[in-house]
Amino acid sequence: FNEEHLVIVRDGDLLRGVLDKAAFGPTDGSLVHAVYEAYGPSKAGLLLNSLGRLFTAYLQYYSGHSCRMEDLVLTAEADAERRKIVQRTYNMGARAAKAWADSDGGKVEIPSEVADEPLKPVELATAAAKIGELLSGSEGPSYHAALDGYMMTKINPLASDIIKACLPNGLA
């Protein structure tokens, strides 16, 4: 039976499983997500930095690859597209947070025709206050997970769009 998705590490040795994108990536149950949930964002950030250094060292040492800042410069067109998608992402995030707050922590679909429009400052402040209320209430821990999951479903597709706009044809 194939159990490569079940990873067992003991005393620093990988005994079973495969550590691939799903194990490290931004998915539920990944190593980074588990560290974030257990130890918080600063420890998850440290883990991501360490993994980045480890993978970079591996590529340089075993494969002869190198990567400099000059290798990551975008064309003007790709950078303009990236900035446009980042702005859409901010707007979508604000709209998603407001929709979540307006539904008292439930999941609602955001109408696509307003998803890319920015919120007015008063709407944003009202949503932020409502979210603060929900997260600090008696059901706070369950609301934290619900908000995290809801925001990930709304924002992750746009994160993929940013990568598609930049790679591979957007590099200068």
Buried (B, 14 or more C-beta within 10 A) or exposed (E): EEEEEEBEEEEEEEEEBEEEEEBBEEEEEBBBBEBBBEEEEEEBEEBBEEBEEEEEEEEEEEEEEEEEEEEEEBEEEBBEBBEBBBEBBBBBBBBBBBBBBBEEBEEEEBEEEEBBEEBEEEBBEBBBEBBEEBBEEEEEEEBEEBBBEBBBEBBEEBBEBBEEBBEEEBEE
